[in-house]
């Protein structure tokens, strides 16, 4: 399980970096929008990406603390995926 957490950490770190780059690309687009509709459209995309960043920020401490443990409960499912999708 520790190896899987290391992989997740790398994936999430790469994702975080890509989101930050994407937001930086959108900033000038928002500032130079032709009209209010265009500005709001790209601003909404930026807000969604910022929400993703906040969710990732919550995961990093969990992964870091569980990487130190020999046994982790971070990813222990409480139900099967089949049961999850049925509910």
Secondary structure, DSSP 8 states (H G I E B T S, - for coil): -HHHHHHHHHHHHHHHHHHHHHHHHHHHHHHT-SSHHHHHHHHHHHHHHHHHHHHHHHHHHHHHHHHSSSS--TT--SS-HHHHHH-
